[in-house]
Amino acid sequence: MKLFNLLALVAFTFGYVFAGNYQTTFYGCPDECHTQEGPACGVKTYPLVKSGTKYFVALSTRLSNHKDYCGQRVVVMLADGSKKMLDVEVADFCGDCDPYHIDLSSYSFEKLLKPKEGRGDVVWAVYNKSGKRLTGPYTSNIEKLAKKFSLSKSSFTSAFDASAKKLISSGNNVGDFSTSGKSDSNTSTKKTTTTKKTSTTKKTSTTSKRTTTSKKATSTNKTTTDGKCAQKNGRSCHTGECCSEYGYCGTSKEYCSKGCQKEFGHCW
């Protein structure tokens, strides 16, 4: 009986380990805020820091090169055929977790499952901030999951990468998986592209350069003989004299400043 109990305990233990792999659980506030303190990656998390992120995750210390993923992005969705995806930041590490188990923040977990469910099967991968995959995707049976979307394994992986990159670049933390890797409005059917030929007529603008020719007027006026000048008198003043506004020649201010008629003499 003792041997049976021992074997049962071992079976239960290993059963728990395998169940935990490729799954997500949650940690942190509001019930376990102390588990958010002093994250290994130094990420500021809410509500310990008001400006901190609500969307974060802890990776297993048994995941290869786990330290390289500090501050990088994990994109995760349930492995049940649903399409909701989350983009979360790697904030910490879990020493008790299986290699491909992830521990989401409570706030993030609630976007996928109800807290009372405790855990769920997921597919996830790590990406850099530009959306390039660094490792993954990880899930218990990727072929089986791909079939739920009527995709091959390679097509599913490509669509997951494209959807993840789009979500990361959008700056949002919640999005949807698309089998085409594009927006949901696009379908995976053959796209017929109609090319609209645009005829562009280059308008050549000919600018006529306007040449302004200043015609130098050659005065035909005769030089005054009686001190009178201007058009009405048909006379110009002698060299050095000014023709006043009243039509008289002179050299003082009254003749050469205001009202002086330069066509018929000198002006200041």
C-alpha positions, 0 to 999 in steps of 0.5 A: 500500500505504501508503495502504491501511495508512493507511485501515486504521489510520483504520478501526480507530481509528474502529471502536474509538471506536464500540465503546467508546461505550455500553460499560463497562470497569473501572479501579482496584485491585487492578491499577491502584490509582494510578488511584483516587488523587485522584478529581475528585469527592473520593469516598472509595474502597476500599481506599485508604480502608478505609471507602470505597465499592467501588461507583464509576464514572468518567464521560467528560469529553465527557458534557454537564454531566459535572461536575454529576454528581459524587457522584450515582448511576449505575444500570447493567445489561448490554444483553444482556437480563439483569436484574442492576443496579448502583448506583454513585457518580460518583467521577471522570472519564475524559478518553479515554472516549467520551461514553456510555462508563463506567468502573466500579471493578474490584469493580463490573465483576465483578458484571456480567462476568468481568474477562477479558472486559474490556468489555461493552455496557450501558444506564445513566443518572444519578440523584440520591440520591432516585432522580430521573433526571438524564440518560440512559438511554444504550445503543446501541439502546434499542428493540432492548433493550426488545424483549428484555423485550417492552416498548416504548421508553417502557415500558422507560424507565419500568421502568428508572427505577422499578427504579433508584429502588427500588434507590437507595432500598434502600441496596443496590448490587446489585439486579434490573431488573423489567419492572413497575418493582416487585418481581419477585413482581409481574407486568405482567398486569392486577391484580385488586384486591379491596377488603375493606370493613371496617365500623367500629363506633364504640363510644361509651363512656358514662362514668357520673360517680360522684358521691360524696356525703359525708354529713355525719353529724349527731351525735345523741350527747348531750354527756357529763355524766360525762366519758365519750365514744365510741360505747359511751357514746353521748356526745360531749365538750364543745366544745374537748375531745378523746375519747381512744381509751379513751372519756374526754374531755380536752384534753391530748396523751393525749386529743387525739393518737394514738387520738383519736376525732374523731367525738366531739370535737376532735382535734389 
